């Protein structure tokens, strides 16, 4: 979420763009003076060639220096006498936020790349300690502008959505919760280290959790069961720690919510997620739609799968295998897949292909699985440099293509919107952001022969089947979290029962056999989002509804669908979810019939 080419292009090192600003604002650049002198990097002015990852360096900030920069910003805002001066203050504050965000992203990425590296762990711990204090400084500035009689000077130029995002930010923070945020980050890091530290023995090899996945998709049922049993035993052996970490997280989050005036963490969680144009009742109705329209289709898919595999007792370890001949897999290794990516994504759109080539050439990806590397995949970015970065763990399955294309969708949006005038607009809220990643998976579908050769048609079918089976799982994760945070004092056993309820409602086909720990309702512990980003998961399902609409449109008029996709990426997060969706000529998933319509199209395609 490597290879990279060196660059001596001086166009990557323009002069800082602070000429003509008040002296107090120019002084904000001293925050990273060393970095500026060494690298001469300016985020907005970097050439469209991008920068090499090895040149991404951000000096660790000191609280005293950042605090002084914010004092000068407040003084400059108060002293500003016209719209131009107030915009200059905003622009300098925006540049400061981009620099701090780049430092945070790089620090977290380096830790994830080597979780056993003591120096990188210490840097992550310093970040976790400093982060709440930086949030306090940021929200103070937001409050000052929100309360200012001159806020309209910015609102007229930058739009009202910026202020809606800030209002959510200030509602989600007060100095009283700084200690809670530090503790929350410490517990999240514990989860990351525990999961990354998995060392599993299978087939005479030592693998981590990502490395066991190929065995879990074996055509040999005994091997599938063996792989899941090994994975199951890891979670069962660490179950007490996983329950403890989560219990402490729930209580820390509930306590912070109460201090901020919320009844429980759900209200605070929605503010953190910047959900400014839909609420919990919208989400509840959407989950009901998934139960009504999608669960029957997913159940039918699982029944067909069991029949195709020649078994009557479909078990959890059978679910990953979509065909008796085996799941389609890429026809090459890491380097081969990366090379084919340019061809496939270039056929989606030339701009996407050129962007992909830049990412690879400049080392802005880390895709190989290795010991000590954190699990999962994601796209992060360095807004001070104007480039994204993709982190993932290839494991030799079709998931390698999926994660590469998915995260490239995020990265392409990041690149397209990097020059938007407000840091808050660079990345949309989560449910909007996932549209870019999920939609490109379907827009790339006609060109999957580059990765899968003659198995591409089978992968396209699997892609649709997985969409239908993922939707119920996605809303189950969301519903589970709502139950948890409504009852923060529930015991571990009660939380496990909550998950069992979710499986019965949304995944009625699921059977665990002798995987006893998961059978009692513990599988949720493997989903890192539940620990790290509460309420971030239904976003994937909302985005999938939109992505499937792009898929339907692309089958009728491919160029029109792709044009709307590229335009949507360029908008970044400059508008709330529903507005962004409609601007791309899509229906909101909350609209009556939207989910049923895409489900019907997918069911028709699967019936062929």
HELIX and SHEET records of a PDB file:
HELIX    1   1 UNK A   10  UNK A   12  5                                   3    
HELIX    2   2 UNK A   23  UNK A   26  1                                   4    
HELIX    3   3 UNK A   27  UNK A   32  5                                   6    
HELIX    4   4 UNK A   33  UNK A   39  1                                   7    
HELIX    5   5 UNK A   53  UNK A   55  5                                   3    
HELIX    6   6 UNK A   63  UNK A   79  1                                  17    
HELIX    7   7 UNK A   83  UNK A  113  1                                  31    
HELIX    8   8 UNK A  118  UNK A  147  1                                  30    
HELIX    9   9 UNK A  151  UNK A  158  1                                   8    
HELIX   10  10 UNK A  161  UNK A  171  1                                  11    
HELIX   11  11 UNK A  175  UNK A  177  5                                   3    
HELIX   12  12 UNK A  178  UNK A  196  1                                  19    
HELIX   13  13 UNK A  213  UNK A  216  1                                   4    
HELIX   14  14 UNK A  221  UNK A  237  1                                  17    
HELIX   15  15 UNK A  239  UNK A  259  1                                  21    
HELIX   16  16 UNK A  265  UNK A  272  1                                   8    
HELIX   17  17 UNK A  280  UNK A  289  1                                  10    
HELIX   18  18 UNK A  290  UNK A  294  3                                   5    
HELIX   19  19 UNK A  295  UNK A  309  1                                  15    
HELIX   20  20 UNK A  316  UNK A  318  5                                   3    
HELIX   21  21 UNK A  334  UNK A  348  1                                  15    
HELIX   22  22 UNK A  350  UNK A  361  1                                  12    
HELIX   23  23 UNK A  399  UNK A  416  1                                  18    
HELIX   24  24 UNK A  423  UNK A  425  5                                   3    
HELIX   25  25 UNK A  430  UNK A  443  1                                  14    
HELIX   26  26 UNK A  445  UNK A  447  5                                   3    
HELIX   27  27 UNK A  449  UNK A  452  1                                   4    
HELIX   28  28 UNK A  453  UNK A  455  5                                   3    
HELIX   29  29 UNK A  456  UNK A  486  1                                  31    
HELIX   30  30 UNK A  492  UNK A  506  1                                  15    
HELIX   31  31 UNK A  516  UNK A  519  1                                   4    
HELIX   32  32 UNK A  523  UNK A  526  5                                   4    
HELIX   33  33 UNK A  528  UNK A  532  1                                   5    
HELIX   34  34 UNK A  538  UNK A  554  1                                  17    
HELIX   35  35 UNK A  558  UNK A  571  1                                  14    
HELIX   36  36 UNK A  577  UNK A  583  1                                   7    
HELIX   37  37 UNK A  594  UNK A  607  1                                  14    
SHEET    1   A 2 UNK A 200  UNK A 202  0                                        
SHEET    2   A 2 UNK A 205  UNK A 207 -1                                        
SHEET    1   B 3 UNK A 365  UNK A 368  0                                        
SHEET    2   B 3 UNK A 387  UNK A 394  1                                        
SHEET    3   B 3 UNK A 378  UNK A 382 -1                                        
END                                                                             
